[in-house]
Amino acid sequence: MLKLTAFMAGLLFGLGLLLSGMTNPTKVLAFLDLAGAWDPSLALVMIGAIGAAIGPITWARKQTGSLLGNPMQLPTKRELDRRLIGGSLVFGVGWGIAGICPGPAVASLLTGHWQFIVFVLAMLAGMGVFTALERRRIP
């Protein structure tokens, strides 16, 4: 049941990314181009996603376990630190350069476009570097 639920959630998320235009790098770059031909439509998508998430997150914070019986695992850290700000900057610069972020990149892999494949490979390499550095940092 857990795998089926995960598959359905991923499928719904991927379809939402495709339908909203988040998998189209040209549309994403137009959204990020505030000084040029700005396309505000993705802002509406993001506002809708935040609105749709408020109820389930509020409910989840009050629970000790998920609907499938697993422990509830929500972030507890609230303060801004150098690592969070640095990671956000790296993510934002990468998003601005490529017009792709991780979710839409994975959802777009089956299109066969080499750009998405290169992006996902670079993302996985970055995750590997981060993991290696974290292992060195924590004894």
N, C-alpha and C positions, 0 to 999 in steps of 0.2 A: 504494500500500500504506500509506503514511504517513497519508493522509486516512482510509482505512478503519479503521486502528488507532485514530486519534484519535476517530473517530465511535463506535466500539465501546466505547472506554474511557469516553467521555462518557455514552453510553447506560447502561452498567453503573453508573456513578456516580450518574446521575439516578434510575435505578430503585432503587438502594440508599437514596437520600435519601427517595424516596416511600414505600418499604416500611417504613423505620425510623420514619417520622413526623416527620422533620426539616423537612418542607415544611409542617407544620401549626403556624402561629404560636401557637395556643392551647396545644399540647403543649409547645412550646419555652418559652413563658412560664411554664408550670407547672413545668418543669425548673429554671428560674432562680429560682422563688419558694421559696427555702429556708425562709422564716419562715411560709409559708402551706401551701397544699395541694401540697407538693412531689411531683413525679413523677420518680423516679430512673431511669426506663426509658431516657432518652437518655444517661445516664452509661454504661449497659451498651453502648449502640450505639457511643459514643466509645471505650470500652475495647476493644471488638471491632475497631474500625477501626484503632486504634493497634497492637493485636496482629497484625492482618493485614498491616500496613505494615512491621513490623520486619524481616522476612525480605527483602523486595525492596529496602528501603533499605540494609540491610547489604550485599547483593549489589552494588547500584549504586555504593556507595562504593569498591568494589574494581575497578570497570571504568573504562575510558577512553572507551568508546563504548556507545551503546544497542544493543538487539537489532536495530534497523532501520538501524544504521550511523551514526547521528548522534552528535556529541560529547556526552558526559555533562555536564550542567549542574546541579550541586548547589550549594546555598548554602555559602559558605566562612566567612562572618562568624559569630563565636561570642559576642562580647561584647554585653551589654545597654547600650543608649545611650538618650538622651532621645527620639530619634525613634521607636525601637522601642516604648518604653514608652508614649509619647503615642499612637502609632497603635493600639496594643493597647487603650488606654483608650477611644479614639473608637470602635473596632470594638465593644468590649464594651458601651458605653453604647447604641450604635445597635441592637445585637442585643437588649439588654434592653428597649428602648423598643418596637421593632417586632416582636420575636419572629421575625425573618427574618435570615438571613445570605446572602452572595452566591450560593453554590452552590444552596441550596434556592430562592432567588428566581428564578434562571434556570430551574431545573427546573420551577418553578410557572408560568412565563409563559403556557404554553398553556392554563392553566385559565381565562384571561380575566378573573380578578379584578383590578380596578383597583388594589388595594393593591400587588400584585406589580409591576405596570407602573410605578407611581409610585416604588416602591422601586428598581427597576432603573434608571430614568431618573435618580433622585437619586444612585445609586451611580456611574453613568457621568459625571454632572456632577462629583462629587467626584474621580473619577479624572482628569478634565480639569483641574480646579483644581490637583491635585497635580502633574500633568505640567507645567503652566504655571509653577508655583512652582519646580519642580526646574530648569527651563530657565533661570530667572532666577538661581538659586543657583549653578549650575555654569557658569563662563564658557566 
